[in-house]
């Protein structure tokens, strides 16, 4: 935990809620060290389901919503500061975009992170390699993007065994991967190829029948 992390702290010896900086806690947990302090009555203990022995607290739904709003505001402020500090200078125009390696992208199924394809280092690499190498590199970068932990969390797992709806972009990417893996010695047959494709990051959102259908339509 970062020492500048703000948190809500409820001490064992006194039923009170304390809001302040994490770095203040080791200093004997003194009340003046916290920004806010509020005494909890016995009724609050019941509403908040405070268990001193187990050091657990389950806040009521109303409080949860307020905490979520506070967290969203803090997250947005932190994100704005993080992205602003790496923006390219409009005066020098030495590069466009930002120096971040990852950027947030709002999708229909939630917030995802995408690789910054305008990063000056990546642009320099792409300038120095041939088209075929650039194609393979971009395919790998797409896998890295799909396989990031935050993106995997929002990927629904395939359950039904009927052919699923899919986007043309997904089909094109699967066919790119298939074309590459078909040339590898460890791909013995079509079933092995599908096994490898389904093992790729975020590909478990497709079932086997859908993968077979895409390969059949594409080749």
Secondary structure, DSSP 8 states (H G I E B T S, - for coil): --TT-EEEEE-SSS-EEEEEEGGGTTTTT-GGGSSEEEE--HHHHHHTTEETTTTEE---HHHHHHHHHHHHHHHHHHHHHHHHTTB--TTT-SSSSBS-SEEEEEETTEEEEEE-TT-HHHHHHHHHS-HHHHHHHHHHHHHHHHTSHHHHHT-------S-----HHHHHHHHHHHHHHHTSTT--SHHHHHHHHHTSTTGGGS-HHHHHHHHHHH-
